[in-house]
């Protein structure tokens, strides 16, 4: 089954996502499975619920791309971020063919809930930190191509293939 993603400039991507209540209902459980499937199907490393049409504060992430290390983040809140930042290009599954240059914190501490509603506080670095900040933007209705410097990657087929959700081309090998 091919999963169609919500794509820019669809205004639904601009909706602010809402908090999720626990215990999760069947619909939300299915949504998380659907999001995970969509992320791998589109070769992404992260995907927010809004990208499949649901404005809920949920995103999934797997920067390993091994398809067995999916992390699920529900109601995420940033509690700490590093002063050090890195500016780099990002792609978004919802804006194929475009890249945005975005300054992100190198390190980010996040409080979030898992599928069981259990609360976690964890610090993420580098690509994971960038991916999380990208997904958090989605929850606020913001896209990586909103930051100013945006380029079209049309004509660069290989780059297009490599251009996956939140993936930083320069740092993706770390
Ligand atoms: Zn995105």
Backbone and ligand atoms as CSV (ligand in chain L), in Angstrom:
chain,resi,resn,atom,element,x,y,z
A,1,UNK,N,N,0.834,-1.193,0.000
A,1,UNK,CA,C,0.000,0.000,0.000
A,1,UNK,C,C,0.878,1.257,0.000
A,2,UNK,N,N,0.645,2.089,-0.994
A,2,UNK,CA,C,1.419,3.328,-1.071
A,2,UNK,C,C,0.769,4.403,-0.201
A,3,UNK,N,N,1.561,5.001,0.664
A,3,UNK,CA,C,1.030,6.031,1.553
A,3,UNK,C,C,1.356,7.415,0.988
A,4,UNK,N,N,0.320,8.141,0.692
A,4,UNK,CA,C,0.469,9.503,0.160
A,4,UNK,C,C,0.707,10.470,1.311
A,5,UNK,N,N,1.730,11.295,1.168
A,5,UNK,CA,C,2.005,12.269,2.227
A,5,UNK,C,C,1.368,13.617,1.891
A,6,UNK,N,N,1.105,14.393,2.930
A,6,UNK,CA,C,0.615,15.756,2.741
A,6,UNK,C,C,1.805,16.597,2.296
A,7,UNK,N,N,1.648,17.287,1.195
A,7,UNK,CA,C,2.796,18.009,0.638
A,7,UNK,C,C,2.583,19.519,0.581
A,8,UNK,N,N,3.681,20.227,0.730
A,8,UNK,CA,C,3.719,21.670,0.536
A,8,UNK,C,C,3.217,21.978,-0.858
A,9,UNK,N,N,2.375,23.001,-1.079
A,9,UNK,CA,C,1.955,24.033,-0.122
A,9,UNK,C,C,0.599,23.757,0.545
A,10,UNK,N,N,0.214,22.516,0.705
A,10,UNK,CA,C,-1.046,22.185,1.385
A,10,UNK,C,C,-1.128,22.896,2.750
A,11,UNK,N,N,-2.198,23.649,2.943
A,11,UNK,CA,C,-2.300,24.471,4.161
A,11,UNK,C,C,-2.472,23.626,5.426
A,12,UNK,N,N,-2.830,22.360,5.253
A,12,UNK,CA,C,-2.953,21.496,6.437
A,12,UNK,C,C,-1.627,21.332,7.169
A,13,UNK,N,N,-0.530,21.514,6.447
A,13,UNK,CA,C,0.795,21.434,7.087
A,13,UNK,C,C,1.014,22.591,8.051
A,14,UNK,N,N,0.161,23.605,7.959
A,14,UNK,CA,C,0.305,24.797,8.796
A,14,UNK,C,C,-0.503,24.714,10.083
A,15,UNK,N,N,-1.248,23.647,10.241
A,15,UNK,CA,C,-2.063,23.492,11.444
A,15,UNK,C,C,-1.157,23.138,12.626
A,16,UNK,N,N,-1.424,23.761,13.758
A,16,UNK,CA,C,-0.670,23.437,14.965
A,16,UNK,C,C,-1.226,22.133,15.546
A,17,UNK,N,N,-0.349,21.184,15.832
A,17,UNK,CA,C,-0.802,19.882,16.320
A,17,UNK,C,C,-1.220,19.930,17.784
A,18,UNK,N,N,-2.119,19.014,18.134
A,18,UNK,CA,C,-2.677,18.995,19.487
A,18,UNK,C,C,-2.133,17.852,20.326
A,19,UNK,N,N,-2.118,18.068,21.623
A,19,UNK,CA,C,-1.631,17.060,22.552
A,19,UNK,C,C,-2.437,15.773,22.487
A,20,UNK,N,N,-1.777,14.692,22.825
A,20,UNK,CA,C,-2.375,13.362,22.777
A,20,UNK,C,C,-2.679,12.934,24.210
A,21,UNK,N,N,-3.845,12.311,24.428
A,21,UNK,CA,C,-4.191,11.849,25.771
A,21,UNK,C,C,-3.980,10.336,25.880
A,22,UNK,N,N,-3.755,9.901,27.100
A,22,UNK,CA,C,-3.502,8.474,27.376
A,22,UNK,C,C,-4.610,7.902,28.238
A,23,UNK,N,N,-4.858,6.577,28.151
A,23,UNK,CA,C,-4.213,5.630,27.231
A,23,UNK,C,C,-4.608,5.899,25.782
A,24,UNK,N,N,-3.711,5.510,24.871
A,24,UNK,CA,C,-3.980,5.742,23.456
A,24,UNK,C,C,-5.186,4.939,23.004
A,25,UNK,N,N,-6.014,5.545,22.178
A,25,UNK,CA,C,-7.116,4.779,21.603
A,25,UNK,C,C,-6.604,3.999,20.383
A,26,UNK,N,N,-7.443,3.106,19.884
A,26,UNK,CA,C,-7.044,2.239,18.761
A,26,UNK,C,C,-6.623,3.058,17.550
A,27,UNK,N,N,-7.347,4.139,17.342
A,27,UNK,CA,C,-7.096,4.982,16.174
A,27,UNK,C,C,-5.670,5.560,16.222
A,28,UNK,N,N,-5.258,5.989,17.419
A,28,UNK,CA,C,-3.924,6.577,17.561
A,28,UNK,C,C,-2.851,5.501,17.437
A,29,UNK,N,N,-3.120,4.312,17.996
A,29,UNK,CA,C,-2.183,3.190,17.841
A,29,UNK,C,C,-1.966,2.884,16.360
A,30,UNK,N,N,-3.072,2.881,15.629
A,30,UNK,CA,C,-2.981,2.603,14.184
A,30,UNK,C,C,-2.242,3.723,13.472
A,31,UNK,N,N,-2.494,4.949,13.918
A,31,UNK,CA,C,-1.825,6.107,13.309
A,31,UNK,C,C,-0.311,5.983,13.442
A,32,UNK,N,N,0.162,5.566,14.616
A,32,UNK,CA,C,1.607,5.438,14.845
A,32,UNK,C,C,2.205,4.366,13.929
A,33,UNK,N,N,1.509,3.264,13.777
A,33,UNK,CA,C,1.973,2.202,12.869
A,33,UNK,C,C,2.022,2.713,11.425
A,34,UNK,N,N,1.009,3.466,11.075
A,34,UNK,CA,C,0.886,4.029,9.728
A,34,UNK,C,C,2.021,5.021,9.455
A,35,UNK,N,N,2.314,5.857,10.461
A,35,UNK,CA,C,3.399,6.839,10.334
A,35,UNK,C,C,4.745,6.151,10.159
A,36,UNK,N,N,4.953,5.084,10.944
A,36,UNK,CA,C,6.209,4.342,10.875
A,36,UNK,C,C,6.382,3.756,9.479
A,37,UNK,N,N,5.295,3.162,8.973
A,37,UNK,CA,C,5.318,2.572,7.647
A,37,UNK,C,C,5.621,3.634,6.590
A,38,UNK,N,N,4.969,4.768,6.731
A,38,UNK,CA,C,5.161,5.860,5.769
A,38,UNK,C,C,6.609,6.360,5.785
A,39,UNK,N,N,7.177,6.456,6.974
A,39,UNK,CA,C,8.555,6.953,7.097
A,39,UNK,C,C,9.524,6.043,6.337
A,40,UNK,N,N,9.393,4.736,6.548
A,40,UNK,CA,C,10.312,3.807,5.871
A,40,UNK,C,C,10.009,3.731,4.374
A,41,UNK,N,N,8.735,3.776,4.038
A,41,UNK,CA,C,8.359,3.689,2.634
A,41,UNK,C,C,8.956,4.846,1.835
A,42,UNK,N,N,9.031,6.019,2.468
A,42,UNK,CA,C,9.558,7.198,1.776
A,42,UNK,C,C,11.032,7.435,2.108
A,43,UNK,N,N,11.670,6.445,2.694
A,43,UNK,CA,C,13.093,6.523,3.041
A,43,UNK,C,C,13.428,7.730,3.908
A,44,UNK,N,N,12.542,8.020,4.835
A,44,UNK,CA,C,12.773,9.151,5.720
A,44,UNK,C,C,13.441,8.716,7.008
A,45,UNK,N,N,13.961,9.683,7.735
A,45,UNK,CA,C,14.523,9.379,9.055
A,45,UNK,C,C,13.627,9.932,10.159
A,46,UNK,N,N,12.590,10.653,9.747
A,46,UNK,CA,C,11.635,11.176,10.722
A,46,UNK,C,C,10.342,11.527,10.017
A,47,UNK,N,N,9.242,11.478,10.773
A,47,UNK,CA,C,7.952,11.834,10.175
A,47,UNK,C,C,6.977,12.258,11.277
A,48,UNK,N,N,6.304,13.358,11.037
A,48,UNK,CA,C,5.327,13.857,12.008
A,48,UNK,C,C,3.916,13.494,11.558
A,49,UNK,N,N,3.001,13.369,12.526
A,49,UNK,CA,C,1.633,12.934,12.232
A,49,UNK,C,C,0.959,13.830,11.192
A,50,UNK,N,N,1.271,15.107,11.246
A,50,UNK,CA,C,0.658,16.069,10.321
A,50,UNK,C,C,0.965,15.723,8.865
A,51,UNK,N,N,2.081,15.025,8.652
A,51,UNK,CA,C,2.480,14.691,7.282
A,51,UNK,C,C,1.626,13.582,6.674
A,52,UNK,N,N,0.867,12.892,7.533
A,52,UNK,CA,C,-0.097,11.935,6.998
A,52,UNK,C,C,-1.517,12.417,7.296
A,53,UNK,N,N,-1.620,13.675,7.682
A,53,UNK,CA,C,-2.937,14.295,7.783
A,53,UNK,C,C,-3.571,14.378,9.167
A,54,UNK,N,N,-2.812,14.079,10.216
A,54,UNK,CA,C,-3.376,14.131,11.564
A,54,UNK,C,C,-2.602,15.139,12.417
A,55,UNK,N,N,-3.289,16.164,12.891
A,55,UNK,CA,C,-2.563,17.159,13.678
A,55,UNK,C,C,-2.529,16.759,15.150
A,56,UNK,N,N,-1.734,15.741,15.407
A,56,UNK,CA,C,-1.492,15.253,16.766
A,56,UNK,C,C,-0.014,15.426,17.063
A,57,UNK,N,N,0.301,15.660,18.345
A,57,UNK,CA,C,1.711,15.885,18.684
A,57,UNK,C,C,2.461,14.548,18.812
A,58,UNK,N,N,2.706,13.954,17.668
A,58,UNK,CA,C,3.432,12.670,17.590
A,58,UNK,C,C,4.412,12.745,16.428
A,59,UNK,N,N,5.627,12.242,16.647
A,59,UNK,CA,C,6.496,11.989,15.503
A,59,UNK,C,C,7.302,10.727,15.737
A,60,UNK,N,N,7.734,10.133,14.647
A,60,UNK,CA,C,8.572,8.935,14.713
A,60,UNK,C,C,9.931,9.281,14.113
A,61,UNK,N,N,10.951,8.552,14.554
A,61,UNK,CA,C,12.299,8.837,14.063
A,61,UNK,C,C,13.126,7.558,14.049
A,62,UNK,N,N,13.947,7.435,13.029
A,62,UNK,CA,C,14.936,6.361,12.984
A,62,UNK,C,C,16.100,6.826,12.114
A,63,UNK,N,N,17.108,7.374,12.761
A,63,UNK,CA,C,18.249,7.900,12.005
A,63,UNK,C,C,19.197,6.789,11.572
A,64,UNK,N,N,18.957,5.568,12.014
A,64,UNK,CA,C,19.829,4.458,11.624
A,64,UNK,C,C,19.418,3.898,10.264
A,65,UNK,N,N,18.176,4.077,9.905
A,65,UNK,CA,C,17.594,3.549,8.670
A,65,UNK,C,C,17.600,2.018,8.624
A,66,UNK,N,N,17.760,1.359,9.733
A,66,UNK,CA,C,17.741,-0.107,9.714
A,66,UNK,C,C,16.322,-0.653,9.826
A,67,UNK,N,N,15.387,0.248,9.964
A,67,UNK,CA,C,13.975,-0.127,10.009
A,67,UNK,C,C,13.604,-0.977,11.218
A,68,UNK,N,N,14.424,-0.944,12.238
A,68,UNK,CA,C,14.021,-1.694,13.431
A,68,UNK,C,C,14.291,-0.895,14.695
A,69,UNK,N,N,14.613,0.365,14.516
A,69,UNK,CA,C,14.941,1.183,15.678
A,69,UNK,C,C,14.029,2.413,15.744
A,70,UNK,N,N,12.788,2.213,15.435
A,70,UNK,CA,C,11.865,3.343,15.430
A,70,UNK,C,C,11.644,3.877,16.834
A,71,UNK,N,N,11.842,5.168,16.978
A,71,UNK,CA,C,11.533,5.807,18.251
A,71,UNK,C,C,10.248,6.616,18.062
A,72,UNK,N,N,9.363,6.498,19.047
A,72,UNK,CA,C,8.091,7.212,18.975
A,72,UNK,C,C,8.075,8.299,20.044
A,73,UNK,N,N,7.764,9.501,19.637
A,73,UNK,CA,C,7.735,10.643,20.554
A,73,UNK,C,C,6.326,11.216,20.595
A,74,UNK,N,N,5.775,11.265,21.791
A,74,UNK,CA,C,4.419,11.805,21.942
A,74,UNK,C,C,4.464,12.975,22.924
A,75,UNK,N,N,3.768,14.041,22.596
A,75,UNK,CA,C,3.741,15.279,23.394
A,75,UNK,C,C,5.155,15.761,23.770
A,76,UNK,N,N,6.051,15.849,22.822
A,76,UNK,CA,C,7.437,16.237,23.131
A,76,UNK,C,C,7.555,17.712,23.521
A,77,UNK,N,N,8.433,17.954,24.499
A,77,UNK,CA,C,8.707,19.325,24.943
A,77,UNK,C,C,10.220,19.475,25.100
A,78,UNK,N,N,10.766,20.540,24.557
A,78,UNK,CA,C,12.201,20.806,24.702
A,78,UNK,C,C,12.447,21.365,26.094
A,79,UNK,N,N,13.380,20.750,26.827
A,79,UNK,CA,C,13.664,21.320,28.139
A,79,UNK,C,C,15.057,21.936,28.216
A,80,UNK,N,N,15.900,21.623,27.240
A,80,UNK,CA,C,17.226,22.216,27.228
A,80,UNK,C,C,17.799,22.156,25.813
A,81,UNK,N,N,18.526,23.199,25.436
A,81,UNK,CA,C,19.204,23.140,24.136
A,81,UNK,C,C,20.577,23.768,24.237
A,82,UNK,N,N,21.496,23.272,23.443
A,82,UNK,CA,C,22.872,23.760,23.503
A,82,UNK,C,C,22.974,25.145,22.885
A,83,UNK,N,N,23.976,25.905,23.331
A,83,UNK,CA,C,24.247,27.197,22.703
A,83,UNK,C,C,24.842,26.973,21.319
A,84,UNK,N,N,25.612,25.902,21.191
A,84,UNK,CA,C,26.250,25.626,19.903
A,84,UNK,C,C,25.196,25.249,18.872
A,85,UNK,N,N,25.333,25.830,17.715
A,85,UNK,CA,C,24.400,25.521,16.638
A,85,UNK,C,C,25.170,25.139,15.378
A,86,UNK,N,N,24.447,24.574,14.441
A,86,UNK,CA,C,25.045,24.255,13.151
A,86,UNK,C,C,24.022,24.601,12.074
A,87,UNK,N,N,24.492,25.313,11.073
A,87,UNK,CA,C,23.614,25.656,9.955
A,87,UNK,C,C,23.880,24.674,8.823
A,88,UNK,N,N,22.815,24.083,8.339
A,88,UNK,CA,C,22.979,23.068,7.305
A,88,UNK,C,C,21.691,22.960,6.480
A,89,UNK,N,N,21.780,22.261,5.381
A,89,UNK,CA,C,20.601,22.065,4.546
A,89,UNK,C,C,19.780,20.879,5.034
A,90,UNK,N,N,18.470,21.046,4.937
A,90,UNK,CA,C,17.547,19.979,5.304
A,90,UNK,C,C,16.548,19.766,4.187
A,91,UNK,N,N,16.161,18.521,4.046
A,91,UNK,CA,C,15.075,18.216,3.134
A,91,UNK,C,C,13.878,17.772,3.931
A,92,UNK,N,N,12.718,17.803,3.289
A,92,UNK,CA,C,11.493,17.403,3.980
A,92,UNK,C,C,10.666,16.533,3.049
A,93,UNK,N,N,10.150,15.433,3.581
A,93,UNK,CA,C,9.328,14.538,2.768
A,93,UNK,C,C,8.088,15.257,2.248
A,94,UNK,N,N,7.688,16.307,2.939
A,94,UNK,CA,C,6.501,17.058,2.525
A,94,UNK,C,C,6.823,18.191,1.556
A,95,UNK,N,N,8.095,18.357,1.250
A,95,UNK,CA,C,8.485,19.391,0.292
A,95,UNK,C,C,9.547,18.837,-0.644
A,96,UNK,N,N,9.168,17.820,-1.419
A,96,UNK,CA,C,10.154,17.171,-2.283
A,96,UNK,C,C,10.744,18.152,-3.288
A,97,UNK,N,N,12.032,18.020,-3.524
A,97,UNK,CA,C,12.691,18.883,-4.493
A,97,UNK,C,C,13.177,20.194,-3.910
A,98,UNK,N,N,12.931,20.403,-2.628
A,98,UNK,CA,C,13.375,21.647,-2.004
A,98,UNK,C,C,14.283,21.365,-0.824
A,99,UNK,N,N,15.160,22.319,-0.566
A,99,UNK,CA,C,16.015,22.224,0.617
A,99,UNK,C,C,15.995,23.559,1.324
A,100,UNK,N,N,15.976,23.507,2.639
A,100,UNK,CA,C,16.036,24.747,3.396
A,100,UNK,C,C,17.308,24.767,4.218
A,101,UNK,N,N,17.917,25.933,4.317
A,101,UNK,CA,C,19.112,26.054,5.144
A,101,UNK,C,C,18.669,26.529,6.525
A,102,UNK,N,N,18.949,25.700,7.535
A,102,UNK,CA,C,18.410,25.978,8.863
A,102,UNK,C,C,19.485,25.861,9.934
A,103,UNK,N,N,19.466,26.821,10.845
A,103,UNK,CA,C,20.376,26.763,11.989
A,103,UNK,C,C,19.684,25.972,13.103
A,104,UNK,N,N,20.344,24.928,13.583
A,104,UNK,CA,C,19.763,24.091,14.643
A,104,UNK,C,C,20.739,23.953,15.802
A,105,UNK,N,N,20.200,23.683,16.967
A,105,UNK,CA,C,21.031,23.408,18.138
A,105,UNK,C,C,21.670,22.034,17.969
A,106,UNK,N,N,22.928,21.921,18.365
A,106,UNK,CA,C,23.638,20.653,18.198
A,106,UNK,C,C,23.157,19.591,19.169
A,107,UNK,N,N,22.638,20.077,20.294
A,107,UNK,CA,C,22.244,19.151,21.357
A,107,UNK,C,C,20.892,19.616,21.875
A,108,UNK,N,N,20.047,18.658,22.141
A,108,UNK,CA,C,18.718,19.035,22.610
A,108,UNK,C,C,18.213,18.004,23.619
A,109,UNK,N,N,17.676,18.497,24.730
A,109,UNK,CA,C,17.109,17.587,25.726
A,109,UNK,C,C,15.597,17.679,25.640
A,110,UNK,N,N,15.002,16.513,25.486
A,110,UNK,CA,C,13.579,16.438,25.205
A,110,UNK,C,C,12.856,15.636,26.279
A,111,UNK,N,N,11.694,16.135,26.659
A,111,UNK,CA,C,10.806,15.368,27.525
A,111,UNK,C,C,9.649,14.920,26.637
A,112,UNK,N,N,9.328,13.639,26.694
A,112,UNK,CA,C,8.252,13.133,25.831
A,112,UNK,C,C,7.651,11.883,26.438
A,113,UNK,N,N,6.557,11.439,25.881
A,113,UNK,CA,C,5.925,10.203,26.342
A,113,UNK,C,C,6.033,9.128,25.269
A,114,UNK,N,N,6.111,7.887,25.715
A,114,UNK,CA,C,6.115,6.785,24.752
A,114,UNK,C,C,4.682,6.300,24.550
A,115,UNK,N,N,4.544,5.185,23.810
A,115,UNK,CA,C,3.211,4.697,23.467
A,115,UNK,C,C,2.390,4.295,24.697
A,116,UNK,N,N,3.112,3.942,25.772
A,116,UNK,CA,C,2.422,3.538,26.999
A,116,UNK,C,C,2.090,4.748,27.878
A,117,UNK,N,N,2.554,5.906,27.455
A,117,UNK,CA,C,2.291,7.112,28.228
A,117,UNK,C,C,3.378,7.400,29.252
A,118,UNK,N,N,4.392,6.558,29.262
A,118,UNK,CA,C,5.491,6.754,30.206
A,118,UNK,C,C,6.356,7.934,29.773
A,119,UNK,N,N,6.750,8.736,30.760
A,119,UNK,CA,C,7.510,9.936,30.437
A,119,UNK,C,C,9.016,9.658,30.405
A,120,UNK,N,N,9.711,10.232,29.433
A,120,UNK,CA,C,11.161,10.085,29.298
A,120,UNK,C,C,11.794,11.456,29.142
A,121,UNK,N,N,13.009,11.580,29.643
A,121,UNK,CA,C,13.807,12.777,29.382
A,121,UNK,C,C,15.134,12.303,28.832
A,122,UNK,N,N,15.462,12.751,27.634
A,122,UNK,CA,C,16.648,12.226,26.976
A,122,UNK,C,C,17.334,13.323,26.163
A,123,UNK,N,N,18.661,13.228,26.084
A,123,UNK,CA,C,19.414,14.203,25.298
A,123,UNK,C,C,19.841,13.591,23.971
A,124,UNK,N,N,19.657,14.354,22.923
A,124,UNK,CA,C,19.980,13.887,21.572
A,124,UNK,C,C,21.025,14.803,20.950
A,125,UNK,N,N,21.827,14.236,20.073
A,125,UNK,CA,C,22.937,14.973,19.465
A,125,UNK,C,C,22.892,14.927,17.947
A,126,UNK,N,N,23.559,15.918,17.362
A,126,UNK,CA,C,23.833,15.935,15.923
A,126,UNK,C,C,22.602,15.663,15.054
A,127,UNK,N,N,22.681,14.603,14.233
A,127,UNK,CA,C,21.597,14.368,13.278
A,127,UNK,C,C,20.263,14.121,13.976
A,128,UNK,N,N,20.284,13.362,15.072
A,128,UNK,CA,C,19.034,13.124,15.794
A,128,UNK,C,C,18.471,14.433,16.343
A,129,UNK,N,N,19.371,15.269,16.872
A,129,UNK,CA,C,18.930,16.563,17.411
A,129,UNK,C,C,18.321,17.418,16.303
A,130,UNK,N,N,18.956,17.396,15.131
A,130,UNK,CA,C,18.440,18.165,13.994
A,130,UNK,C,C,17.086,17.631,13.556
A,131,UNK,N,N,16.998,16.327,13.462
A,131,UNK,CA,C,15.750,15.699,13.038
A,131,UNK,C,C,14.617,16.059,14.005
A,132,UNK,N,N,14.896,15.992,15.293
A,132,UNK,CA,C,13.879,16.311,16.307
A,132,UNK,C,C,13.410,17.759,16.175
A,133,UNK,N,N,14.357,18.677,15.968
A,133,UNK,CA,C,13.965,20.085,15.825
A,133,UNK,C,C,13.133,20.302,14.561
A,134,UNK,N,N,13.445,19.535,13.533
A,134,UNK,CA,C,12.668,19.587,12.285
A,134,UNK,C,C,11.235,19.098,12.534
A,135,UNK,N,N,11.126,17.984,13.266
A,135,UNK,CA,C,9.795,17.418,13.534
A,135,UNK,C,C,8.997,18.308,14.486
A,136,UNK,N,N,9.682,18.895,15.459
A,136,UNK,CA,C,8.999,19.813,16.379
A,136,UNK,C,C,8.416,20.998,15.610
A,137,UNK,N,N,9.137,21.452,14.602
A,137,UNK,CA,C,8.620,22.524,13.745
A,137,UNK,C,C,7.311,22.097,13.090
A,138,UNK,N,N,7.270,20.836,12.614
A,138,UNK,CA,C,6.037,20.330,11.989
A,138,UNK,C,C,4.860,20.436,12.951
A,139,UNK,N,N,5.116,20.156,14.221
A,139,UNK,CA,C,4.030,20.199,15.213
A,139,UNK,C,C,3.491,21.615,15.388
A,140,UNK,N,N,4.337,22.602,15.035
A,140,UNK,CA,C,3.911,24.004,15.145
A,140,UNK,C,C,3.447,24.561,13.796
A,141,UNK,N,N,3.402,23.702,12.797
A,141,UNK,CA,C,2.966,24.157,11.480
A,141,UNK,C,C,4.050,24.846,10.685
A,142,UNK,N,N,5.291,24.572,11.063
A,142,UNK,CA,C,6.418,25.227,10.412
A,142,UNK,C,C,7.222,24.236,9.570
A,143,UNK,N,N,7.833,24.720,8.502
A,143,UNK,CA,C,8.625,23.860,7.628
A,143,UNK,C,C,10.055,24.370,7.518
A,144,UNK,N,N,10.966,23.453,7.196
A,144,UNK,CA,C,12.385,23.843,7.095
A,144,UNK,C,C,12.642,24.799,5.942
A,145,UNK,N,N,11.689,24.885,5.023
A,145,UNK,CA,C,11.881,25.804,3.898
A,145,UNK,C,C,11.354,27.201,4.222
A,146,UNK,N,N,10.907,27.387,5.469
A,146,UNK,CA,C,10.407,28.705,5.895
A,146,UNK,C,C,11.513,29.630,6.381
A,147,UNK,N,N,12.713,29.085,6.527
A,147,UNK,CA,C,13.758,29.827,7.231
A,147,UNK,C,C,14.511,30.853,6.385
A,148,UNK,N,N,14.121,31.002,5.161
A,148,UNK,CA,C,14.841,31.977,4.351
A,148,UNK,C,C,15.505,31.337,3.172
A,149,UNK,N,N,16.717,30.863,3.379
A,149,UNK,CA,C,17.475,30.308,2.261
A,149,UNK,C,C,16.905,28.973,1.813
A,150,UNK,N,N,16.305,28.959,0.650
A,150,UNK,CA,C,15.753,27.721,0.109
A,150,UNK,C,C,16.271,27.529,-1.309
A,151,UNK,N,N,16.647,26.322,-1.617
A,151,UNK,CA,C,17.096,26.057,-2.980
A,151,UNK,C,C,16.308,24.903,-3.566
A,152,UNK,N,N,16.172,24.936,-4.864
A,152,UNK,CA,C,15.556,23.815,-5.569
A,152,UNK,C,C,16.645,22.837,-5.927
A,153,UNK,N,N,16.383,21.591,-5.708
A,153,UNK,CA,C,17.397,20.608,-6.058
A,153,UNK,C,C,17.022,19.890,-7.341
A,154,UNK,N,N,16.149,20.503,-8.107
A,154,UNK,CA,C,15.722,19.868,-9.359
A,154,UNK,C,C,16.922,19.715,-10.301
A,155,UNK,N,N,16.958,18.619,-11.000
A,155,UNK,CA,C,18.070,18.388,-11.905
A,155,UNK,C,C,19.202,17.634,-11.250
A,156,UNK,N,N,19.139,17.528,-9.955
A,156,UNK,CA,C,20.176,16.769,-9.262
A,156,UNK,C,C,19.537,15.496,-8.721
A,157,UNK,N,N,19.412,14.546,-9.601
A,157,UNK,CA,C,18.655,13.341,-9.270
A,157,UNK,C,C,19.189,12.590,-8.052
A,158,UNK,N,N,20.504,12.484,-7.994
A,158,UNK,CA,C,21.097,11.739,-6.881
A,158,UNK,C,C,20.834,12.434,-5.557
A,159,UNK,N,N,20.951,13.742,-5.600
A,159,UNK,CA,C,20.709,14.525,-4.400
A,159,UNK,C,C,19.270,14.355,-3.971
A,160,UNK,N,N,18.379,14.358,-4.951
A,160,UNK,CA,C,16.962,14.224,-4.673
A,160,UNK,C,C,16.689,12.912,-3.950
A,161,UNK,N,N,17.354,11.876,-4.394
A,161,UNK,CA,C,17.160,10.574,-3.766
A,161,UNK,C,C,17.683,10.580,-2.342
A,162,UNK,N,N,18.792,11.289,-2.161
A,162,UNK,CA,C,19.407,11.322,-0.844
A,162,UNK,C,C,18.685,12.280,0.095
A,163,UNK,N,N,17.821,13.092,-0.509
A,163,UNK,CA,C,17.210,14.138,0.279
A,163,UNK,C,C,15.990,13.637,1.035
A,164,UNK,N,N,16.234,13.118,2.184
A,164,UNK,CA,C,15.158,12.544,2.960
A,164,UNK,C,C,14.804,13.456,4.123
A,165,UNK,N,N,13.708,13.174,4.732
A,165,UNK,CA,C,13.222,13.988,5.838
A,165,UNK,C,C,14.326,14.328,6.827
A,166,UNK,N,N,14.562,15.597,6.996
A,166,UNK,CA,C,15.487,16.126,7.996
A,166,UNK,C,C,16.930,15.692,7.826
A,167,UNK,N,N,17.207,14.975,6.802
A,167,UNK,CA,C,18.561,14.481,6.659
A,167,UNK,C,C,19.512,15.600,6.292
A,168,UNK,N,N,20.587,15.694,7.005
A,168,UNK,CA,C,21.586,16.686,6.665
A,168,UNK,C,C,22.616,15.992,5.803
A,169,UNK,N,N,22.817,16.482,4.611
A,169,UNK,CA,C,23.696,15.807,3.657
A,169,UNK,C,C,25.131,15.727,4.177
A,170,UNK,N,N,25.546,16.810,4.811
A,170,UNK,CA,C,26.932,16.872,5.240
A,170,UNK,C,C,27.206,15.942,6.412
A,171,UNK,N,N,26.245,15.886,7.308
A,171,UNK,CA,C,26.489,15.190,8.563
A,171,UNK,C,C,25.862,13.795,8.615
A,172,UNK,N,N,25.247,13.373,7.535
A,172,UNK,CA,C,24.476,12.135,7.618
A,172,UNK,C,C,25.346,10.906,7.827
A,173,UNK,N,N,26.659,11.068,7.705
A,173,UNK,CA,C,27.501,9.892,7.926
A,173,UNK,C,C,28.015,9.823,9.357
A,174,UNK,N,N,27.518,10.699,10.211
A,174,UNK,CA,C,27.978,10.673,11.600
A,174,UNK,C,C,27.000,9.881,12.457
L,1,ZN,ZN,ZN,9.608,17.487,7.290
